Amino acid sequence: MRPLAIGSIEIWPPLILAPMSGVTNRTMRALYRPFGLGLTVTEFVSSNALAYGSRRTMEMIDQHGLERPVSTQLWGDDPSTMALAAKVVRECGADIVDINFGCPAPKVTKTNGGSACLRDPDRCEAIMRAVVGAVDCPVTMKMRLGWSDDSLVYVDVARRAQSVGVRAVTLHARTAKQFYKGAADWEHIARLKRAVDVPVIGNGDLDDPHDAIAKMRDSGVDAIMLGRATLGNPWLITQIRDLMEGRAASPVPSAPDRLRFALVHYRTMVHELGESRAVPQMRKHVALYLKGISGAAMLREQIMRLDRAADATALIEATIERLEASALVAA
Ligand SMILES: Cc1cc2nc3c(=O)[nH]c(=O)nc-3n(C[C@H](O)[C@H](O)[C@H](O)COP(=O)(O)O)c2cc1C
């Protein structure tokens, strides 16, 4: 296995955390990075909002300095606005600028952004050309297979990307119309790898360390990107990194240790975002950390009802104590 090269940036391991809007903020990325990620990507950022100087958007592109290299993802349908936004994010610390041609959410596609761009490959090309021309760092692009089954444009758009100087292409192997239905089709990812010379990053449904490595080898991709399966389970990242580095996959920590990490995640989010923003965001994270833990269904219900961080963290601490006490009894 080789490092992923994006322009002159060398990435090891070739393991990337997927951008996930509303989830992969800088706190989350900084916490998950040490598990073994080679690259992290910001949540997607609206090029229009950046052009207007929206404060919340500026916060989204702000970096800790704890994650290098980091890629900032932009979406929009206007080449000159995307070029301007690319300059802004580069000045704010992006090592790589990534273009989103994948988002299927109606609030994005109704303005022709995200995956809607794939309905017009000429526009994709114009956007990519403008962004590549605007910045002195590598530009990458992330897309779906196409808008729908009858318009699978990914090879065409990737070849255009390559011809205008985009340095790597990520493919989430579903169409926009599919949203998250069905399975990601890795045959398409293998086909893309054979069709272009730029590095290809495969994405979609990777949730098991051995299967992830098998998909990487079978498709021939240069790197893999993990999304939903890492949520509440960053140990998956370590397991894949272990296999990439030729070791056996580390065991997943005990339930109390997993919950101890959930507590770190919770407290860091409160520290960074303040209680009123962190508590709603942490409900979904805690629900995922609780997966596989005895009594999880009831705990999830309780966590959903709590509005104070102190109550939620006390509940997690009590759960750790209960799990450890029952382990002692069992021993
Ligand atoms: C909550 C959520 C938010 C997402 N936001 C983004 C985003 O901002 N930019 C993007 O390119 N993809 C986004 N995606 C798609 C993921 O990056 C990834 O392509 C998709 O989840 C498939 O990978 P997975 O099966 O490993 O999760 C999002 C996915 C989820 C579940």
The ligand as an ORCA input file, in Angstrom:
! r2SCAN-3c Opt
* xyz 0 1
  C     -25.065     13.483      7.883
  C     -24.290     13.459      6.591
  C     -23.794     14.638      6.077
  C     -23.059     14.635      4.879
  N     -22.508     15.819      4.426
  C     -21.692     15.789      3.350
  C     -20.976     16.953      2.953
  O     -21.062     18.031      3.576
  N     -20.193     16.857      1.847
  C     -20.062     15.689      1.132
  O     -19.331     15.627      0.141
  N     -20.711     14.572      1.505
  C     -21.497     14.594      2.587
  N     -22.082     13.442      3.004
  C     -21.819     12.186      2.286
  C     -20.608     11.451      2.890
  O     -19.432     12.233      2.752
  C     -20.380     10.095      2.197
  O     -20.151     10.325      0.827
  C     -21.579      9.163      2.351
  O     -22.084      9.164      3.663
  C     -21.214      7.731      1.934
  O     -20.178      7.237      2.728
  P     -20.473      6.216      3.975
  O     -21.303      5.094      3.421
  O     -19.112      5.786      4.417
  O     -21.217      7.006      4.997
  C     -22.840     13.423      4.168
  C     -23.358     12.229      4.703
  C     -24.064     12.240      5.898
  C     -24.578     10.937      6.445
*
